[in-house]
Amino acid sequence: MTKLQDWLDNNDKTVADMARFCDVKHTVALRWANGARIPSRENMQKIYEYTGGAVDANSFYNINSANRKELNNEENTHGN
């Protein structure tokens, strides 16, 4: 799971580059990069494509493998 701003920094890309690729205003892309906004499903797909799959929805929702196990355990406990 890679944070969007980290990916941009590590790949010498700017928020403006990403905004152009995603066809959104710079301020919108900046909010995604700094974590102030979560992109729509359509824009998450564009970000995924732009970053070659390095940044995905989990990058915005902070769901890691430990959290997934915990969520699965809760579903199994309450889902029966």
Phi and psi in radians as a Rosetta constraint file:
Dihedral C 1 N 2 CA 2 C 2 CIRCULARHARMONIC -2.052 0.35
Dihedral N 2 CA 2 C 2 N 3 CIRCULARHARMONIC 2.326 0.35
Dihedral C 2 N 3 CA 3 C 3 CIRCULARHARMONIC -1.272 0.35
Dihedral N 3 CA 3 C 3 N 4 CIRCULARHARMONIC 2.543 0.35
Dihedral C 3 N 4 CA 4 C 4 CIRCULARHARMONIC -1.040 0.35
Dihedral N 4 CA 4 C 4 N 5 CIRCULARHARMONIC -0.856 0.35
Dihedral C 4 N 5 CA 5 C 5 CIRCULARHARMONIC -1.090 0.35
Dihedral N 5 CA 5 C 5 N 6 CIRCULARHARMONIC -0.665 0.35
Dihedral C 5 N 6 CA 6 C 6 CIRCULARHARMONIC -1.081 0.35
Dihedral N 6 CA 6 C 6 N 7 CIRCULARHARMONIC -0.750 0.35
Dihedral C 6 N 7 CA 7 C 7 CIRCULARHARMONIC -1.091 0.35
Dihedral N 7 CA 7 C 7 N 8 CIRCULARHARMONIC -0.790 0.35
Dihedral C 7 N 8 CA 8 C 8 CIRCULARHARMONIC -1.027 0.35
Dihedral N 8 CA 8 C 8 N 9 CIRCULARHARMONIC -0.829 0.35
Dihedral C 8 N 9 CA 9 C 9 CIRCULARHARMONIC -1.086 0.35
Dihedral N 9 CA 9 C 9 N 10 CIRCULARHARMONIC -0.780 0.35
Dihedral C 9 N 10 CA 10 C 10 CIRCULARHARMONIC -1.264 0.35
Dihedral N 10 CA 10 C 10 N 11 CIRCULARHARMONIC -0.292 0.35
Dihedral C 10 N 11 CA 11 C 11 CIRCULARHARMONIC -1.987 0.35
Dihedral N 11 CA 11 C 11 N 12 CIRCULARHARMONIC 0.286 0.35
Dihedral C 11 N 12 CA 12 C 12 CIRCULARHARMONIC 0.893 0.35
Dihedral N 12 CA 12 C 12 N 13 CIRCULARHARMONIC 0.738 0.35
Dihedral C 12 N 13 CA 13 C 13 CIRCULARHARMONIC -1.966 0.35
Dihedral N 13 CA 13 C 13 N 14 CIRCULARHARMONIC 2.722 0.35
Dihedral C 13 N 14 CA 14 C 14 CIRCULARHARMONIC -1.956 0.35
Dihedral N 14 CA 14 C 14 N 15 CIRCULARHARMONIC 2.861 0.35
Dihedral C 14 N 15 CA 15 C 15 CIRCULARHARMONIC -1.057 0.35
Dihedral N 15 CA 15 C 15 N 16 CIRCULARHARMONIC -0.649 0.35
Dihedral C 15 N 16 CA 16 C 16 CIRCULARHARMONIC -1.087 0.35
Dihedral N 16 CA 16 C 16 N 17 CIRCULARHARMONIC -0.706 0.35
Dihedral C 16 N 17 CA 17 C 17 CIRCULARHARMONIC -1.019 0.35
Dihedral N 17 CA 17 C 17 N 18 CIRCULARHARMONIC -0.839 0.35
Dihedral C 17 N 18 CA 18 C 18 CIRCULARHARMONIC -1.154 0.35
Dihedral N 18 CA 18 C 18 N 19 CIRCULARHARMONIC -0.697 0.35
Dihedral C 18 N 19 CA 19 C 19 CIRCULARHARMONIC -1.046 0.35
Dihedral N 19 CA 19 C 19 N 20 CIRCULARHARMONIC -0.730 0.35
Dihedral C 19 N 20 CA 20 C 20 CIRCULARHARMONIC -1.108 0.35
Dihedral N 20 CA 20 C 20 N 21 CIRCULARHARMONIC -0.788 0.35
Dihedral C 20 N 21 CA 21 C 21 CIRCULARHARMONIC -1.069 0.35
Dihedral N 21 CA 21 C 21 N 22 CIRCULARHARMONIC -0.744 0.35
Dihedral C 21 N 22 CA 22 C 22 CIRCULARHARMONIC -1.474 0.35
Dihedral N 22 CA 22 C 22 N 23 CIRCULARHARMONIC -0.112 0.35
Dihedral C 22 N 23 CA 23 C 23 CIRCULARHARMONIC 1.020 0.35
Dihedral N 23 CA 23 C 23 N 24 CIRCULARHARMONIC 0.875 0.35
Dihedral C 23 N 24 CA 24 C 24 CIRCULARHARMONIC -2.275 0.35
Dihedral N 24 CA 24 C 24 N 25 CIRCULARHARMONIC 2.896 0.35
Dihedral C 24 N 25 CA 25 C 25 CIRCULARHARMONIC -1.184 0.35
Dihedral N 25 CA 25 C 25 N 26 CIRCULARHARMONIC 2.633 0.35
Dihedral C 25 N 26 CA 26 C 26 CIRCULARHARMONIC -0.966 0.35
Dihedral N 26 CA 26 C 26 N 27 CIRCULARHARMONIC -0.735 0.35
Dihedral C 26 N 27 CA 27 C 27 CIRCULARHARMONIC -1.104 0.35
Dihedral N 27 CA 27 C 27 N 28 CIRCULARHARMONIC -0.602 0.35
Dihedral C 27 N 28 CA 28 C 28 CIRCULARHARMONIC -1.151 0.35
Dihedral N 28 CA 28 C 28 N 29 CIRCULARHARMONIC -0.848 0.35
Dihedral C 28 N 29 CA 29 C 29 CIRCULARHARMONIC -1.106 0.35
Dihedral N 29 CA 29 C 29 N 30 CIRCULARHARMONIC -0.633 0.35
Dihedral C 29 N 30 CA 30 C 30 CIRCULARHARMONIC -1.096 0.35
Dihedral N 30 CA 30 C 30 N 31 CIRCULARHARMONIC -0.710 0.35
Dihedral C 30 N 31 CA 31 C 31 CIRCULARHARMONIC -1.130 0.35
Dihedral N 31 CA 31 C 31 N 32 CIRCULARHARMONIC -0.636 0.35
Dihedral C 31 N 32 CA 32 C 32 CIRCULARHARMONIC -1.114 0.35
Dihedral N 32 CA 32 C 32 N 33 CIRCULARHARMONIC -0.826 0.35
Dihedral C 32 N 33 CA 33 C 33 CIRCULARHARMONIC -1.117 0.35
Dihedral N 33 CA 33 C 33 N 34 CIRCULARHARMONIC -0.636 0.35
Dihedral C 33 N 34 CA 34 C 34 CIRCULARHARMONIC -1.614 0.35
Dihedral N 34 CA 34 C 34 N 35 CIRCULARHARMONIC 0.072 0.35
Dihedral C 34 N 35 CA 35 C 35 CIRCULARHARMONIC 1.430 0.35
Dihedral N 35 CA 35 C 35 N 36 CIRCULARHARMONIC 0.172 0.35
Dihedral C 35 N 36 CA 36 C 36 CIRCULARHARMONIC -1.352 0.35
Dihedral N 36 CA 36 C 36 N 37 CIRCULARHARMONIC -0.421 0.35
Dihedral C 36 N 37 CA 37 C 37 CIRCULARHARMONIC -2.389 0.35
Dihedral N 37 CA 37 C 37 N 38 CIRCULARHARMONIC 2.600 0.35
Dihedral C 37 N 38 CA 38 C 38 CIRCULARHARMONIC -1.783 0.35
Dihedral N 38 CA 38 C 38 N 39 CIRCULARHARMONIC 2.250 0.35
Dihedral C 38 N 39 CA 39 C 39 CIRCULARHARMONIC -1.145 0.35
Dihedral N 39 CA 39 C 39 N 40 CIRCULARHARMONIC 2.727 0.35
Dihedral C 39 N 40 CA 40 C 40 CIRCULARHARMONIC -1.151 0.35
Dihedral N 40 CA 40 C 40 N 41 CIRCULARHARMONIC 2.934 0.35
Dihedral C 40 N 41 CA 41 C 41 CIRCULARHARMONIC -1.007 0.35
Dihedral N 41 CA 41 C 41 N 42 CIRCULARHARMONIC -0.766 0.35
Dihedral C 41 N 42 CA 42 C 42 CIRCULARHARMONIC -1.070 0.35
Dihedral N 42 CA 42 C 42 N 43 CIRCULARHARMONIC -0.770 0.35
Dihedral C 42 N 43 CA 43 C 43 CIRCULARHARMONIC -1.288 0.35
Dihedral N 43 CA 43 C 43 N 44 CIRCULARHARMONIC -0.528 0.35
Dihedral C 43 N 44 CA 44 C 44 CIRCULARHARMONIC -1.082 0.35
Dihedral N 44 CA 44 C 44 N 45 CIRCULARHARMONIC -0.661 0.35
Dihedral C 44 N 45 CA 45 C 45 CIRCULARHARMONIC -1.107 0.35
Dihedral N 45 CA 45 C 45 N 46 CIRCULARHARMONIC -0.729 0.35
Dihedral C 45 N 46 CA 46 C 46 CIRCULARHARMONIC -1.123 0.35
Dihedral N 46 CA 46 C 46 N 47 CIRCULARHARMONIC -0.728 0.35
Dihedral C 46 N 47 CA 47 C 47 CIRCULARHARMONIC -1.117 0.35
Dihedral N 47 CA 47 C 47 N 48 CIRCULARHARMONIC -0.740 0.35
Dihedral C 47 N 48 CA 48 C 48 CIRCULARHARMONIC -1.017 0.35
Dihedral N 48 CA 48 C 48 N 49 CIRCULARHARMONIC -0.803 0.35
Dihedral C 48 N 49 CA 49 C 49 CIRCULARHARMONIC -1.135 0.35
Dihedral N 49 CA 49 C 49 N 50 CIRCULARHARMONIC -0.775 0.35
Dihedral C 49 N 50 CA 50 C 50 CIRCULARHARMONIC -1.066 0.35
Dihedral N 50 CA 50 C 50 N 51 CIRCULARHARMONIC -0.663 0.35
Dihedral C 50 N 51 CA 51 C 51 CIRCULARHARMONIC -1.637 0.35
Dihedral N 51 CA 51 C 51 N 52 CIRCULARHARMONIC 0.139 0.35
Dihedral C 51 N 52 CA 52 C 52 CIRCULARHARMONIC 1.120 0.35
Dihedral N 52 CA 52 C 52 N 53 CIRCULARHARMONIC 0.505 0.35
Dihedral C 52 N 53 CA 53 C 53 CIRCULARHARMONIC 1.541 0.35
Dihedral N 53 CA 53 C 53 N 54 CIRCULARHARMONIC -0.014 0.35
Dihedral C 53 N 54 CA 54 C 54 CIRCULARHARMONIC -1.249 0.35
Dihedral N 54 CA 54 C 54 N 55 CIRCULARHARMONIC -0.555 0.35
Dihedral C 54 N 55 CA 55 C 55 CIRCULARHARMONIC -1.989 0.35
Dihedral N 55 CA 55 C 55 N 56 CIRCULARHARMONIC 2.103 0.35
Dihedral C 55 N 56 CA 56 C 56 CIRCULARHARMONIC -2.260 0.35
Dihedral N 56 CA 56 C 56 N 57 CIRCULARHARMONIC -3.019 0.35
Dihedral C 56 N 57 CA 57 C 57 CIRCULARHARMONIC -1.019 0.35
Dihedral N 57 CA 57 C 57 N 58 CIRCULARHARMONIC -0.633 0.35
Dihedral C 57 N 58 CA 58 C 58 CIRCULARHARMONIC -1.074 0.35
Dihedral N 58 CA 58 C 58 N 59 CIRCULARHARMONIC -0.455 0.35
Dihedral C 58 N 59 CA 59 C 59 CIRCULARHARMONIC -1.123 0.35
Dihedral N 59 CA 59 C 59 N 60 CIRCULARHARMONIC -0.479 0.35
Dihedral C 59 N 60 CA 60 C 60 CIRCULARHARMONIC -1.635 0.35
Dihedral N 60 CA 60 C 60 N 61 CIRCULARHARMONIC -0.524 0.35
Dihedral C 60 N 61 CA 61 C 61 CIRCULARHARMONIC -1.692 0.35
Dihedral N 61 CA 61 C 61 N 62 CIRCULARHARMONIC -0.054 0.35
Dihedral C 61 N 62 CA 62 C 62 CIRCULARHARMONIC 0.975 0.35
Dihedral N 62 CA 62 C 62 N 63 CIRCULARHARMONIC 0.727 0.35
Dihedral C 62 N 63 CA 63 C 63 CIRCULARHARMONIC -1.701 0.35
Dihedral N 63 CA 63 C 63 N 64 CIRCULARHARMONIC 1.935 0.35
Dihedral C 63 N 64 CA 64 C 64 CIRCULARHARMONIC -1.856 0.35
Dihedral N 64 CA 64 C 64 N 65 CIRCULARHARMONIC 3.132 0.35
Dihedral C 64 N 65 CA 65 C 65 CIRCULARHARMONIC -1.092 0.35
Dihedral N 65 CA 65 C 65 N 66 CIRCULARHARMONIC -0.620 0.35
Dihedral C 65 N 66 CA 66 C 66 CIRCULARHARMONIC -1.149 0.35
Dihedral N 66 CA 66 C 66 N 67 CIRCULARHARMONIC -0.741 0.35
Dihedral C 66 N 67 CA 67 C 67 CIRCULARHARMONIC -1.139 0.35
Dihedral N 67 CA 67 C 67 N 68 CIRCULARHARMONIC -0.665 0.35
Dihedral C 67 N 68 CA 68 C 68 CIRCULARHARMONIC -1.088 0.35
Dihedral N 68 CA 68 C 68 N 69 CIRCULARHARMONIC -0.746 0.35
Dihedral C 68 N 69 CA 69 C 69 CIRCULARHARMONIC -1.072 0.35
Dihedral N 69 CA 69 C 69 N 70 CIRCULARHARMONIC -0.751 0.35
Dihedral C 69 N 70 CA 70 C 70 CIRCULARHARMONIC -1.107 0.35
Dihedral N 70 CA 70 C 70 N 71 CIRCULARHARMONIC -0.771 0.35
Dihedral C 70 N 71 CA 71 C 71 CIRCULARHARMONIC -1.101 0.35
Dihedral N 71 CA 71 C 71 N 72 CIRCULARHARMONIC -0.737 0.35
Dihedral C 71 N 72 CA 72 C 72 CIRCULARHARMONIC -1.101 0.35
Dihedral N 72 CA 72 C 72 N 73 CIRCULARHARMONIC -0.716 0.35
Dihedral C 72 N 73 CA 73 C 73 CIRCULARHARMONIC -1.098 0.35
Dihedral N 73 CA 73 C 73 N 74 CIRCULARHARMONIC -0.709 0.35
Dihedral C 73 N 74 CA 74 C 74 CIRCULARHARMONIC -1.127 0.35
Dihedral N 74 CA 74 C 74 N 75 CIRCULARHARMONIC -0.752 0.35
Dihedral C 74 N 75 CA 75 C 75 CIRCULARHARMONIC -1.082 0.35
Dihedral N 75 CA 75 C 75 N 76 CIRCULARHARMONIC -0.733 0.35
Dihedral C 75 N 76 CA 76 C 76 CIRCULARHARMONIC -1.173 0.35
Dihedral N 76 CA 76 C 76 N 77 CIRCULARHARMONIC -0.613 0.35
Dihedral C 76 N 77 CA 77 C 77 CIRCULARHARMONIC -1.270 0.35
Dihedral N 77 CA 77 C 77 N 78 CIRCULARHARMONIC -0.770 0.35
Dihedral C 77 N 78 CA 78 C 78 CIRCULARHARMONIC -1.590 0.35
Dihedral N 78 CA 78 C 78 N 79 CIRCULARHARMONIC -0.324 0.35
Dihedral C 78 N 79 CA 79 C 79 CIRCULARHARMONIC -1.423 0.35
Dihedral N 79 CA 79 C 79 N 80 CIRCULARHARMONIC -0.152 0.35
